[in-house]
Amino acid sequence: MSGKGWVAFLLPVLVCVGCRGKADLAAIEAQRGKWEHAARLYREYLKANPNDVLTLRSLSAIECYRLSQHEECAQHADHLLELMPIDSQGVEAGVYAHTMLAEAAGRANDTARVVAEMGKLADIYFNAGFWHYINEDYGKAEKLFRNVVRLQPKRVEAYLRLGILFWNKHMEDSSLVWFQRAAEVDPNNEDALINQMTIYHDQGDMDKALRLYDELTALRKRLYPDSSFDAGPDSTLPPLSLDYRGEPPHGQLPY
């Protein structure tokens, strides 16, 4: 092939590689199975482009599944999920990496590290669940929130989110169960009482709604002894309800 022929052949390749520089070269190396070299090129590219989602996704996959570099994978997957909490590949890589790190810590009898990794796992599930909930993908959100409860049985916000999720699905009995569990986990949680009270009010069970209102008033007096709730909540206090659906469908309750 003549000199001009080689130029004509290589020019499109060089132009393509120039699009994302080392990231494109890394992708080529990954296709050739040169995982270490690909990872090095991706890392070099990230130094100048730390928020490049495609690179974070590709690099975390190589680190997790090809190189067993779980610390590095966890770092890059976590950063990817900060940018895109419901990125499916990022969730998979983050869960895998933190699970592997937790298992390694368990073998080393490092209980504190196990707890920390389980917490990071729960955060991944919770954040992804929240965004699936916002997008009204309730099936995925429910599965993710249940994983949070499994990993952190004392995480009251997960119980509250599940309660709100079922409330949005008009499954008030199931919603009530999760709010009751939230109250069991944290007896001082006002939102667990408020949302139970809302459901009983919607169902026309005013006796239970008023009983919960009395419990809420007593709880607030304990939590805020310098405030008076006899004439309604102190307007200077921050909002206390986690009513993610907006206003109660049948009007305001007396809180």
C-alpha positions as CSV (number, residue, x, y, z in Angstrom):
1,M,0.0,0.0,0.0
2,S,1.3,3.4,-0.9
3,G,2.1,6.2,1.6
4,K,-1.1,8.0,0.7
5,G,-3.0,4.8,1.0
6,W,-1.8,4.2,4.6
7,V,-2.8,7.8,5.4
8,A,-6.2,7.3,4.0
9,F,-6.6,4.1,6.0
10,L,-5.3,5.4,9.3
11,L,-7.0,8.8,9.2
12,P,-10.5,7.6,10.2
13,V,-9.0,5.5,13.0
14,L,-7.0,8.5,14.3
15,V,-10.0,10.8,14.1
16,C,-12.1,8.2,16.1
17,V,-9.4,7.7,18.7
18,G,-9.1,11.5,19.0
19,C,-12.8,11.8,20.1
20,R,-12.1,10.7,23.6
21,G,-8.4,10.0,23.5
22,K,-7.2,7.5,26.0
23,A,-10.7,6.3,26.8
24,D,-11.1,5.1,23.2
25,L,-7.7,3.5,23.3
26,A,-8.7,1.8,26.6
27,A,-11.8,0.4,24.9
28,I,-9.7,-1.1,22.1
29,E,-7.4,-2.7,24.7
30,A,-10.3,-4.1,26.6
31,Q,-11.7,-5.7,23.4
32,R,-8.3,-7.3,23.0
33,G,-8.4,-8.6,26.6
34,K,-5.6,-6.4,27.9
35,W,-7.4,-5.5,31.0
36,E,-4.5,-4.0,33.0
37,H,-3.5,-1.7,30.1
38,A,-7.2,-0.8,29.5
39,A,-7.7,0.1,33.2
40,R,-4.5,2.2,33.3
41,L,-5.7,4.2,30.2
42,Y,-9.1,4.7,31.7
43,R,-7.6,6.0,35.0
44,E,-5.4,8.4,33.1
45,Y,-8.4,9.7,31.2
46,L,-10.4,10.1,34.4
47,K,-7.7,12.4,35.9
48,A,-8.8,15.1,33.3
49,N,-12.4,13.9,33.1
50,P,-13.4,12.7,36.5
51,N,-17.1,12.7,35.8
52,D,-17.1,10.9,32.5
53,V,-19.9,8.3,33.1
54,L,-18.9,6.0,30.3
55,T,-15.4,5.7,31.5
56,L,-16.5,5.2,35.1
57,R,-18.8,2.5,34.0
58,S,-16.2,0.7,31.9
59,L,-13.4,1.0,34.4
60,S,-15.5,-0.2,37.4
61,A,-16.6,-3.3,35.3
62,I,-13.0,-4.2,34.5
63,E,-11.8,-3.6,38.1
64,C,-14.6,-5.7,39.5
65,Y,-15.0,-8.6,37.1
66,R,-11.6,-8.9,35.3
67,L,-9.0,-7.7,37.8
68,S,-10.7,-8.4,41.2
69,Q,-9.6,-4.9,42.3
70,H,-12.6,-4.4,44.6
71,E,-11.4,-1.3,46.4
72,E,-10.8,0.5,43.2
73,C,-14.1,-0.8,41.7
74,A,-16.0,0.4,44.8
75,Q,-14.5,3.8,44.5
76,H,-15.3,4.3,40.9
77,A,-18.8,2.7,41.1
78,D,-19.7,4.9,44.1
79,H,-18.7,8.0,42.1
80,L,-20.7,6.8,39.1
81,L,-23.7,6.4,41.4
82,E,-23.3,9.9,42.8
83,L,-23.7,11.1,39.2
84,M,-26.4,8.5,38.2
85,P,-28.0,6.8,41.2
86,I,-30.1,4.4,39.0
87,D,-27.3,3.4,36.6
88,S,-28.0,-0.3,36.5
89,Q,-24.3,-1.3,35.7
90,G,-23.1,1.1,38.4
91,V,-25.5,-0.5,40.9
92,E,-24.4,-4.0,40.0
93,A,-20.7,-3.1,40.2
94,G,-21.1,-1.2,43.5
95,V,-23.1,-4.0,45.1
96,Y,-20.6,-6.6,43.9
97,A,-17.5,-4.6,45.1
98,H,-18.9,-3.8,48.5
99,T,-20.1,-7.4,49.0
100,M,-16.6,-8.7,48.2
101,L,-15.1,-6.2,50.5
102,A,-17.5,-7.1,53.3
103,E,-16.7,-10.8,52.8
104,A,-13.0,-10.1,52.9
105,A,-13.4,-8.1,56.1
106,G,-15.4,-10.9,57.6
107,R,-12.6,-13.4,56.9
108,A,-10.3,-11.0,58.6
109,N,-12.7,-10.7,61.6
110,D,-12.9,-6.9,61.0
111,T,-16.4,-6.4,62.2
112,A,-16.3,-2.6,61.9
113,R,-15.3,-2.8,58.2
114,V,-18.1,-5.4,57.6
115,V,-20.7,-3.0,59.1
116,A,-19.3,-0.1,57.1
117,E,-19.5,-2.0,53.8
118,M,-23.0,-3.2,54.6
119,G,-23.9,0.4,55.2
120,K,-22.5,1.4,51.8
121,L,-24.5,-1.4,50.2
122,A,-27.7,-0.2,51.9
123,D,-27.0,3.3,50.7
124,I,-26.7,2.1,47.1
125,Y,-30.0,0.3,47.4
126,F,-31.7,3.2,49.1
127,N,-30.6,5.9,46.7
128,A,-31.5,3.7,43.7
129,G,-34.8,2.9,45.3
130,F,-35.6,6.5,45.9
131,W,-35.0,7.5,42.2
132,H,-37.0,4.5,40.9
133,Y,-39.8,5.6,43.3
134,I,-39.6,9.2,41.9
135,N,-39.9,7.7,38.4
136,E,-42.9,5.7,39.6
137,D,-41.2,2.4,38.9
138,Y,-42.6,1.0,42.1
139,G,-41.7,-2.6,41.5
140,K,-37.9,-1.9,41.4
141,A,-38.2,0.6,44.2
142,E,-39.9,-1.9,46.5
143,K,-37.3,-4.6,45.8
144,L,-34.5,-2.1,46.6
145,F,-36.0,-0.7,49.8
146,R,-36.6,-4.3,51.0
147,N,-32.9,-4.9,50.5
148,V,-32.2,-1.9,52.7
149,V,-34.4,-3.3,55.5
150,R,-32.7,-6.7,55.2
151,L,-29.2,-5.1,55.5
152,Q,-30.2,-2.4,58.1
153,P,-33.2,-3.5,60.1
154,K,-33.1,-0.3,62.2
155,R,-33.1,2.1,59.2
156,V,-36.5,3.7,59.8
157,E,-36.5,5.8,56.6
158,A,-36.6,2.6,54.5
159,Y,-39.8,1.5,56.4
160,L,-41.3,4.9,55.8
161,R,-40.4,4.9,52.1
162,L,-42.1,1.4,51.7
163,G,-45.1,2.8,53.5
164,I,-45.4,5.7,51.2
165,L,-44.8,3.5,48.2
166,F,-47.7,1.2,49.0
167,W,-49.8,4.3,49.8
168,N,-49.2,5.5,46.3
169,K,-50.2,2.1,45.0
170,H,-53.5,2.5,47.0
171,M,-52.6,-0.5,49.1
172,E,-53.4,1.2,52.4
173,D,-53.3,-1.9,54.6
174,S,-49.8,-2.8,53.4
175,S,-48.8,0.8,53.8
176,L,-50.1,0.8,57.4
177,V,-48.0,-2.3,58.2
178,W,-44.8,-0.5,57.1
179,F,-45.6,2.6,59.1
180,Q,-46.3,0.5,62.1
181,R,-42.9,-1.2,61.7
182,A,-41.3,2.2,61.4
183,A,-42.9,3.2,64.8
184,E,-41.6,-0.1,66.3
185,V,-38.1,0.6,65.1
186,D,-38.2,4.3,66.2
187,P,-40.9,5.0,68.8
188,N,-40.0,8.7,68.6
189,N,-40.6,9.0,64.9
190,E,-43.4,11.5,64.3
191,D,-43.8,10.7,60.6
192,A,-44.6,7.1,61.4
193,L,-47.5,8.3,63.6
194,I,-48.7,11.0,61.3
195,N,-48.9,8.7,58.3
196,Q,-50.7,6.0,60.3
197,M,-53.1,8.7,61.4
198,T,-53.7,9.8,57.8
199,I,-54.6,6.2,56.7
200,Y,-57.0,5.6,59.6
201,H,-58.6,9.0,58.8
202,D,-58.9,8.0,55.2
203,Q,-60.5,4.7,56.2
204,G,-63.0,6.5,58.5
205,D,-61.6,4.9,61.6
206,M,-61.6,8.1,63.7
207,D,-61.1,6.4,67.0
208,K,-57.7,5.1,65.9
209,A,-56.8,8.4,64.2
210,L,-57.6,10.4,67.3
211,R,-55.7,7.9,69.5
212,L,-52.6,8.4,67.3
213,Y,-53.1,12.1,67.4
214,D,-53.0,12.0,71.2
215,E,-49.8,9.9,70.9
216,L,-48.3,12.4,68.5
217,T,-49.2,15.3,70.8
218,A,-47.6,13.6,73.8
219,L,-44.5,12.7,71.8
220,R,-44.1,16.3,70.6
221,K,-44.4,17.5,74.2
222,R,-41.6,15.1,75.2
223,L,-39.4,16.0,72.2
224,Y,-40.0,19.8,72.4
225,P,-40.7,20.6,76.1
226,D,-40.3,24.3,75.6
227,S,-43.0,24.4,72.9
228,S,-46.8,24.3,73.3
229,F,-48.9,22.0,71.1
230,D,-52.2,22.9,72.8
231,A,-52.9,25.4,70.1
232,G,-51.3,23.4,67.3
233,P,-47.7,22.8,66.3
234,D,-45.2,25.6,66.8
235,S,-44.9,27.3,63.4
236,T,-41.2,27.9,64.1
237,L,-40.4,24.2,64.0
238,P,-39.3,22.5,60.8
239,P,-41.8,20.5,58.8
240,L,-42.4,17.1,60.4
241,S,-44.4,15.1,57.9
242,L,-42.9,13.0,55.2
243,D,-46.0,13.2,53.1
244,Y,-44.5,12.4,49.7
245,R,-47.9,12.2,48.0
246,G,-48.8,15.9,48.6
247,E,-51.9,16.9,50.6
248,P,-54.1,14.1,52.2
249,P,-56.8,13.2,49.8
250,H,-59.6,13.9,52.2
251,G,-58.5,17.2,53.7
252,Q,-56.1,18.1,56.4
253,L,-55.8,16.3,59.7
254,P,-55.5,18.2,63.0
255,Y,-51.7,18.3,63.0
